[in-house]
Amino acid sequence: MNNDGKTLIDYRKENYLISSYFFAITSRWCMSSACSTCGATDLRKLLFERAIGNEISDDEKKEIMQTTRFYPRTSCLPEPIKERVITRHNIEFNKIGKGDIDNVDRLIEENPGKRIYISRFKDFLRFMVMDIWDSTDHSLSHFDRLEHLKSGITSIEVLDVVDEMNAHFQNLRKRHYLHSITSRD
């Protein structure tokens, strides 16, 4: 248990992202958004199912699976479905409170009898953020895409992850720019 008395079961019951993360690591699923082998397909399917639930019929889900290129990438879903999925993910993001990222990791490490693929909940959140980022309008500037991404998120913990990711990207961009200037000389 953590300081608030929450168990891993409590976290998993109240947040499908945490439940999906736990299922993915215990199933040893890929969580790389750039995986050229599987594209984290099993995890993406699970997240789609959890986000949509019973909002659309099984026949509609089957049609989406058959007609959507690169299903189940959120960015490739039909626009109204994509917006529902992102909205649901944001609702789950916003349930993540101060200290929850570390608490989830600690509770998973303390989980007896489970051999798991080692990953961190923050890495999973990065995967989720990139999935939503890839769904934003690419015609927008980086700043506008970032603002759009952050607009539905109120969790300070998740916003910190987004800001860390953006800082990392900006550093890479700056290094690339500096390298391109110095290599011309």
N, C-alpha and C positions, 0 to 999 in steps of 0.2 A: 504493500500500500504506500501511497505517497502522503505528503503532509496534509492534503485535503481529504484523505481517506478514500480516494478513488482507486479502484483496482483496474487492471487491464480490461477486465470484463465490462466494467462501468464505461470506460472510454470507448470500447468497441460497440456497446449498445447505443451510445448517444451520438456517435459520429461514424458514418459509413466510410469516410476516408481512412480513419484509424483501423477500422475493421478490415477494409480492403488491403491496407498496408500489411497488417499482420498476416492475413491470408496469403498475400503475395510472397512474403519472406519465408513463411513456413512451407510454402509450395515451391520455393526456390525459383520464382518467376523472374524474368528479366524486367528491369525497371529503367532501361535506357531508352530515352525518347529517340535516340539516333541509331538504334540497333538496326543494322542492315539485314540481319537474319530474320528476326521476328517482329521488330517494331513494338515490342512489349504488347503483343496482341492479346494474350490472355488477360493481362491486367487491364487493358483498355476496354475489353468486353465486359469485365466485371464492373468497372467504374461506370460504363454506359448503363448497364442493367440497374445498378444501384441508384444512379441519378434519375433515370426515367421511370423506374418502378413499373407501376400499372397505368401510367398516364397515356400510354398508347397500347394498342392491342398486340398480341403475339404476331398476327399477320402483318401489321405495320412494321414491327421490328424485323421480321423476316424479309420484308420488301427492302427495308433500309440496308440490311446485310447484303442483299443480292444486287442492289443497284448503286450503292455508294462505293466509289473508288477508294481504296485504302481504308475501308471500314476496319476498325472502329475509331480511327483518329477523329477527334472532336472537330478539327478544322475541316474535315471532309464531309461532315454530316449536313443534311439539309438545314438551311438557315433557322427555321423555327425550332427544330430539334436541338441544334447546336446551342441556341440561346437558352433553352430549358436546361440543358446539361450544364452549361457554364453557371447559370443562376443557382442550380442545386449545389454545384461544387463550391461556389462562393458562400452559400449558407453553411456548408460544413466547415469551410475555412474559418468562418466567423465564430464558430464554436470553440476554436482553439484559443485558450487563454494563456495568460502569463505563466511560464514554466511548464506548460503542457508538452512541448516538444521534448525537453529533457526527461520529463516524467515518463512519457510513453517509451522512450528508449530504455530508461532504467527498468521499467516494469517488464519489458520484453526480455531484457538480459536476465532478469530474475526469474523468468518463467521456467519452472522446472520441467525436465523431460523433453524439451523441444530443442532439437538441433536446427538452427536456422541459417539461412543465407545471411551473411552479415551485411547490413546496410543501416543507414540511420534514417529516422523519420524525416529529418530535414532534407535528406536526399530525395525522399519520396515527394515531399512538398515541392522541391525544385522540379521534379518530373511533372507534377500537376501544373505548376506555374508555366512551364514550357509548353504544355499541352494547350493551355488557354492562350498563351502568347502567340502560338502558331495559328490560333483561330482569330486573332485580331486583324483588322483591315491593313493589309500590307501597303496600301497607298498612303497611309498616314505617316507622319514623321515618327522617329523613334520616341520622342517625348510624348506625342499624342497617343501612340500605341501604349506606352507605359502608363499614362494617365487613365486610359480606357481600361487597361488591365486592373489597375488599382481601384477603380471607381466602385466596384462591388464588394471590396474587401475592407472590413473594419478591424479584423484581428491584428493587433500590434505585432504579435509573433510572426504572422504570415507576411505582413507588410515589411518586417525586418528582413525576412528571407528574400522577398522581391528586391528590396534595396541592396542587399548583399550581392545578389545576382546581377543587378544593374551596374554596381560599382565594379564587379569583376569584368563585365562586358566592356565598360568604359576604359578600364585599364588595358584590356587586350586591344581595343580599338586605337588607343593612344600609342601603344607600343608598335602596332602595325603601321600606323601613320609615321611615327618617328623612324622606323626601319625603312620605310619606302623613301623617305627623304634622304637618309644617310646612304642608302644603296645607290642613289643617283649620282652621288659625288664621286 
